[in-house]
Every structure is written in structure tokens, then in C-alpha cells.
Amino acid sequence: MADRKLKVTLTKSLIGLSPRQEATVKALGLRRMNQSALHDDTATIRGMIAKVPHMLRVSHEA
């Protein structure tokens, strides 16, 4: 699974999030709206994405 990549894009503002959710988004490397980051497709990254699915758009990269 780790050989695949996930492109994670922040679609909403961090304003109003709980501190834990905000820390999760920042740990994914996202600071601004519409900013994207590439991550390996691992259970850890998927767990982080699952904590804030309403804030992110996730797509698979080759």
C-alpha cells in the first residue's frame, strides 16, 4: 500500500476547528486553503484523513 500516493487538498478554512483537528491538518502539511500535499498511502495517513474528512479532498496519484 505504501507504494501508492495520496494527494490531500485542504478545501475549507481552519478557522473554527478544535485544536486537535487543527493540529491534525497541520501535521498533514496543510496550512492554507486549496494547498495540496502528497503522502504515502499508509494506515497512519488514512487515520489522520479520517479525523477531518469534511475539510479535505483526497485523490490517488500514480
N, CA, C and O atoms as a printed pandas DataFrame, in Angstrom:
     atom_number atom_name residue_name chain_id  residue_number  x_coord  y_coord  z_coord
0              1         N          MET        A               1    0.814   -1.189    0.000
1              2        CA          MET        A               1    0.000    0.000    0.000
2              3         C          MET        A               1    0.863    1.262    0.000
3              4         O          MET        A               1    0.440    2.291   -0.526
4              5         N          ALA        A               2    2.050    1.203    0.572
5              6        CA          ALA        A               2    2.877    2.396    0.711
6              7         C          ALA        A               2    3.451    2.875   -0.614
7              8         O          ALA        A               2    3.944    4.000   -0.697
8              9         N          ASP        A               3    3.398    2.036   -1.664
9             10        CA          ASP        A               3    3.939    2.476   -2.942
10            11         C          ASP        A               3    2.995    3.429   -3.658
11            12         O          ASP        A               3    3.399    4.081   -4.621
12            13         N          ARG        A               4    1.746    3.526   -3.211
13            14        CA          ARG        A               4    0.788    4.471   -3.788
14            15         C          ARG        A               4    0.865    5.789   -3.039
15            16         O          ARG        A               4    1.275    5.837   -1.879
16            17         N          LYS        A               5    0.467    6.851   -3.712
17            18        CA          LYS        A               5    0.490    8.186   -3.109
18            19         C          LYS        A               5   -0.930    8.737   -3.033
19            20         O          LYS        A               5   -1.769    8.439   -3.883
20            21         N          LEU        A               6   -1.182    9.527   -2.029
21            22        CA          LEU        A               6   -2.445   10.240   -1.877
22            23         C          LEU        A               6   -2.170   11.732   -1.979
23            24         O          LEU        A               6   -1.251   12.246   -1.342
24            25         N          LYS        A               7   -2.964   12.420   -2.774
25            26        CA          LYS        A               7   -2.889   13.873   -2.850
26            27         C          LYS        A               7   -4.016   14.412   -1.970
27            28         O          LYS        A               7   -5.194   14.181   -2.243
28            29         N          VAL        A               8   -3.646   15.126   -0.924
29            30        CA          VAL        A               8   -4.597   15.652    0.045
30            31         C          VAL        A               8   -4.651   17.165   -0.131
31            32         O          VAL        A               8   -3.619   17.836   -0.110
32            33         N          THR        A               9   -5.867   17.702   -0.307
33            34        CA          THR        A               9   -6.055   19.137   -0.521
34            35         C          THR        A               9   -6.994   19.686    0.544
35            36         O          THR        A               9   -8.053   19.114    0.803
36            37         N          LEU        A              10   -6.606   20.789    1.156
37            38        CA          LEU        A              10   -7.438   21.457    2.153
38            39         C          LEU        A              10   -8.493   22.282    1.429
39            40         O          LEU        A              10   -8.152   23.168    0.645
40            41         N          THR        A              11   -9.771   22.005    1.683
41            42        CA          THR        A              11  -10.843   22.676    0.953
42            43         C          THR        A              11  -11.553   23.752    1.766
43            44         O          THR        A              11  -12.257   24.587    1.199
44            45         N          LYS        A              12  -11.379   23.743    3.084
45            46        CA          LYS        A              12  -12.046   24.725    3.931
46            47         C          LYS        A              12  -11.039   25.369    4.873
47            48         O          LYS        A              12   -9.941   24.849    5.077
48            49         N          SER        A              13  -11.419   26.492    5.437
49            50        CA          SER        A              13  -10.557   27.234    6.349
50            51         C          SER        A              13  -10.401   26.497    7.674
51            52         O          SER        A              13  -11.284   25.744    8.086
52            53         N          LEU        A              14   -9.271   26.723    8.334
53            54        CA          LEU        A              14   -9.018   26.123    9.639
54            55         C          LEU        A              14   -9.748   26.857   10.766
55            56         O          LEU        A              14   -9.797   26.368   11.895
56            57         N          ILE        A              15  -10.309   28.018   10.467
57            58        CA          ILE        A              15  -10.997   28.807   11.488
58            59         C          ILE        A              15  -12.186   28.018   12.028
59            60         O          ILE        A              15  -12.999   27.501   11.262
60            61         N          GLY        A              16  -12.277   27.931   13.342
61            62        CA          GLY        A              16  -13.404   27.261   13.980
62            63         C          GLY        A              16  -13.175   25.795   14.294
63            64         O          GLY        A              16  -14.023   25.161   14.921
64            65         N          LEU        A              17  -12.049   25.246   13.873
65            66        CA          LEU        A              17  -11.757   23.851   14.196
66            67         C          LEU        A              17  -11.306   23.725   15.644
67            68         O          LEU        A              17  -10.796   24.677   16.235
68            69         N          SER        A              18  -11.500   22.540   16.202
69            70        CA          SER        A              18  -10.959   22.290   17.529
70            71         C          SER        A              18   -9.432   22.258   17.409
71            72         O          SER        A              18   -8.900   22.008   16.327
72            73         N          PRO        A              19   -8.740   22.506   18.498
73            74        CA          PRO        A              19   -7.271   22.484   18.442
74            75         C          PRO        A              19   -6.712   21.143   17.961
75            76         O          PRO        A              19   -5.696   21.123   17.267
76            77         N          ARG        A              20   -7.339   20.042   18.307
77            78        CA          ARG        A              20   -6.862   18.722   17.866
78            79         C          ARG        A              20   -7.035   18.548   16.364
79            80         O          ARG        A              20   -6.147   18.024   15.692
80            81         N          GLN        A              21   -8.177   18.985   15.834
81            82        CA          GLN        A              21   -8.399   18.886   14.394
82            83         C          GLN        A              21   -7.429   19.788   13.639
83            84         O          GLN        A              21   -6.889   19.396   12.605
84            85         N          GLU        A              22   -7.213   20.976   14.147
85            86        CA          GLU        A              22   -6.282   21.910   13.505
86            87         C          GLU        A              22   -4.869   21.328   13.494
87            88         O          GLU        A              22   -4.152   21.460   12.502
88            89         N          ALA        A              23   -4.469   20.690   14.586
89            90        CA          ALA        A              23   -3.146   20.074   14.658
90            91         C          ALA        A              23   -3.024   18.917   13.666
91            92         O          ALA        A              23   -1.960   18.708   13.084
92            93         N          THR        A              24   -4.097   18.176   13.474
93            94        CA          THR        A              24   -4.088   17.066   12.515
94            95         C          THR        A              24   -3.891   17.578   11.100
95            96         O          THR        A              24   -3.094   17.028   10.341
96            97         N          VAL        A              25   -4.619   18.636   10.741
97            98        CA          VAL        A              25   -4.493   19.214    9.403
98            99         C          VAL        A              25   -3.083   19.756    9.193
99           100         O          VAL        A              25   -2.492   19.554    8.132
100          101         N          LYS        A              26   -2.544   20.437   10.188
101          102        CA          LYS        A              26   -1.192   20.980   10.068
102          103         C          LYS        A              26   -0.149   19.868    9.989
103          104         O          LYS        A              26    0.863   20.019    9.304
104          105         N          ALA        A              27   -0.382   18.756   10.681
105          106        CA          ALA        A              27    0.555   17.625   10.624
106          107         C          ALA        A              27    0.551   16.982    9.237
107          108         O          ALA        A              27    1.529   16.347    8.842
108          109         N          LEU        A              28   -0.539   17.144    8.506
109          110        CA          LEU        A              28   -0.581   16.670    7.125
110          111         C          LEU        A              28    0.162   17.615    6.182
111          112         O          LEU        A              28    0.293   17.330    4.992
112          113         N          GLY        A              29    0.649   18.739    6.712
113          114        CA          GLY        A              29    1.427   19.679    5.905
114          115         C          GLY        A              29    0.576   20.711    5.208
115          116         O          GLY        A              29    1.017   21.319    4.232
116          117         N          LEU        A              30   -0.645   20.924    5.692
117          118        CA          LEU        A              30   -1.562   21.870    5.050
118          119         C          LEU        A              30   -1.746   23.089    5.944
119          120         O          LEU        A              30   -2.070   22.966    7.125
120          121         N          ARG        A              31   -1.536   24.255    5.371
121          122        CA          ARG        A              31   -1.645   25.496    6.141
122          123         C          ARG        A              31   -2.702   26.445    5.568
123          124         O          ARG        A              31   -3.365   27.165    6.314
124          125         N          ARG        A              32   -2.857   26.441    4.239
125          126        CA          ARG        A              32   -3.762   27.388    3.576
126          127         C          ARG        A              32   -4.813   26.643    2.759
127          128         O          ARG        A              32   -4.609   25.495    2.365
128          129         N          MET        A              33   -5.923   27.300    2.514
129          130        CA          MET        A              33   -6.968   26.717    1.679
130          131         C          MET        A              33   -6.422   26.422    0.284
131          132         O          MET        A              33   -5.604   27.172   -0.248
132          133         N          ASN        A              34   -6.882   25.334   -0.288
133          134        CA          ASN        A              34   -6.500   24.865   -1.618
134          135         C          ASN        A              34   -5.037   24.445   -1.719
135          136         O          ASN        A              34   -4.539   24.224   -2.823
136          137         N          GLN        A              35   -4.350   24.331   -0.607
137          138        CA          GLN        A              35   -2.981   23.821   -0.605
138          139         C          GLN        A              35   -3.041   22.294   -0.638
139          140         O          GLN        A              35   -3.903   21.689   -0.001
140          141         N          SER        A              36   -2.136   21.684   -1.371
141          142        CA          SER        A              36   -2.098   20.230   -1.500
142          143         C          SER        A              36   -0.782   19.675   -0.978
143          144         O          SER        A              36    0.238   20.363   -0.942
144          145         N          ALA        A              37   -0.835   18.407   -0.574
145          146        CA          ALA        A              37    0.365   17.708   -0.130
146          147         C          ALA        A              37    0.267   16.261   -0.585
147          148         O          ALA        A              37   -0.821   15.685   -0.619
148          149         N          LEU        A              38    1.405   15.676   -0.933
149          150        CA          LEU        A              38    1.462   14.268   -1.318
150          151         C          LEU        A              38    1.960   13.449   -0.136
151          152         O          LEU        A              38    2.935   13.815    0.520
152          153         N          HIS        A              39    1.278   12.334    0.128
153          154        CA          HIS        A              39    1.659   11.445    1.216
154          155         C          HIS        A              39    1.592   10.011    0.733
155          156         O          HIS        A              39    0.832    9.685   -0.179
156          157         N          ASP        A              40    2.399    9.152    1.355
157          158        CA          ASP        A              40    2.294    7.725    1.094
158          159         C          ASP        A              40    0.945    7.231    1.605
159          160         O          ASP        A              40    0.413    7.758    2.582
160          161         N          ASP        A              41    0.404    6.228    0.946
161          162        CA          ASP        A              41   -0.888    5.660    1.329
162          163         C          ASP        A              41   -0.665    4.642    2.450
163          164         O          ASP        A              41   -0.569    3.439    2.205
164          165         N          THR        A              42   -0.586    5.149    3.685
165          166        CA          THR        A              42   -0.361    4.291    4.843
166          167         C          THR        A              42   -1.552    4.389    5.791
167          168         O          THR        A              42   -2.386    5.288    5.672
168          169         N          ALA        A              43   -1.617    3.460    6.724
169          170        CA          ALA        A              43   -2.705    3.454    7.700
170          171         C          ALA        A              43   -2.675    4.713    8.568
171          172         O          ALA        A              43   -3.727    5.231    8.944
172          173         N          THR        A              44   -1.496    5.201    8.883
173          174        CA          THR        A              44   -1.365    6.410    9.702
174          175         C          THR        A              44   -1.965    7.620    9.000
175          176         O          THR        A              44   -2.734    8.372    9.599
176          177         N          ILE        A              45   -1.616    7.808    7.740
177          178        CA          ILE        A              45   -2.133    8.946    6.976
178          179         C          ILE        A              45   -3.641    8.807    6.786
179          180         O          ILE        A              45   -4.373    9.790    6.903
180          181         N          ARG        A              46   -4.108    7.601    6.495
181          182        CA          ARG        A              46   -5.554    7.389    6.331
182          183         C          ARG        A              46   -6.311    7.683    7.617
183          184         O          ARG        A              46   -7.430    8.196    7.575
184          185         N          GLY        A              47   -5.712    7.362    8.762
185          186        CA          GLY        A              47   -6.334    7.672   10.045
186          187         C          GLY        A              47   -6.426    9.170   10.279
187          188         O          GLY        A              47   -7.429    9.658   10.800
188          189         N          MET        A              48   -5.388    9.903    9.899
189          190        CA          MET        A              48   -5.406   11.356   10.035
190          191         C          MET        A              48   -6.479   11.961    9.130
191          192         O          MET        A              48   -7.192   12.881    9.531
192          193         N          ILE        A              49   -6.587   11.440    7.914
193          194        CA          ILE        A              49   -7.602   11.926    6.978
194          195         C          ILE        A              49   -9.000   11.644    7.526
195          196         O          ILE        A              49   -9.909   12.458    7.361
196          197         N          ALA        A              50   -9.172   10.504    8.171
197          198        CA          ALA        A              50  -10.485   10.114    8.707
198          199         C          ALA        A              50  -10.939   11.026    9.845
199          200         O          ALA        A              50  -12.135   11.110   10.126
200          201         N          LYS        A              51  -10.006   11.706   10.500
201          202        CA          LYS        A              51  -10.358   12.613   11.597
202          203         C          LYS        A              51  -10.927   13.940   11.117
203          204         O          LYS        A              51  -11.649   14.606   11.860
204          205         N          VAL        A              52  -10.613   14.337    9.881
205          206        CA          VAL        A              52  -11.095   15.624    9.358
206          207         C          VAL        A              52  -11.568   15.476    7.898
207          208         O          VAL        A              52  -11.124   16.240    7.042
208          209         N          PRO        A              53  -12.448   14.522    7.598
209          210        CA          PRO        A              53  -12.838   14.312    6.196
210          211         C          PRO        A              53  -13.634   15.468    5.606
211          212         O          PRO        A              53  -13.653   15.652    4.389
212          213         N          HIS        A              54  -14.291   16.248    6.464
213          214        CA          HIS        A              54  -15.091   17.375    5.988
214          215         C          HIS        A              54  -14.228   18.552    5.531
215          216         O          HIS        A              54  -14.742   19.503    4.943
216          217         N          MET        A              55  -12.930   18.494    5.795
217          218        CA          MET        A              55  -12.026   19.584    5.444
218          219         C          MET        A              55  -11.166   19.278    4.224
219          220         O          MET        A              55  -10.537   20.177    3.665
220          221         N          LEU        A              56  -11.135   18.004    3.806
221          222        CA          LEU        A              56  -10.151   17.570    2.823
222          223         C          LEU        A              56  -10.779   16.984    1.569
223          224         O          LEU        A              56  -11.898   16.471    1.590
224          225         N          ARG        A              57  -10.027   17.075    0.471
225          226        CA          ARG        A              57  -10.329   16.338   -0.753
226          227         C          ARG        A              57   -9.126   15.442   -1.002
227          228         O          ARG        A              57   -7.987   15.907   -1.022
228          229         N          VAL        A              58   -9.390   14.145   -1.193
229          230        CA          VAL        A              58   -8.313   13.167   -1.339
230          231         C          VAL        A              58   -8.424   12.522   -2.705
231          232         O          VAL        A              58   -9.508   12.111   -3.120
232          233         N          SER        A              59   -7.297   12.432   -3.408
233          234        CA          SER        A              59   -7.270   11.738   -4.692
234          235         C          SER        A              59   -6.009   10.890   -4.745
235          236         O          SER        A              59   -5.040   11.148   -4.032
236          237         N          HIS        A              60   -6.036    9.870   -5.602
237          238        CA          HIS        A              60   -4.900    8.976   -5.760
238          239         C          HIS        A              60   -3.966    9.518   -6.832
239          240         O          HIS        A              60   -4.407   10.016   -7.868
240          241         N          GLU        A              61   -2.691    9.414   -6.569
241          242        CA          GLU        A              61   -1.669    9.802   -7.548
242          243         C          GLU        A              61   -0.953    8.546   -7.997
243          244         O          GLU        A              61   -0.812    7.592   -7.232
244          245         N          ALA        A              62   -0.510    8.550   -9.221
245          246        CA          ALA        A              62    0.175    7.367   -9.769
246          247         C          ALA        A              62    1.547    7.185   -9.179
247          248         O          ALA        A              62    2.251    6.239   -9.535
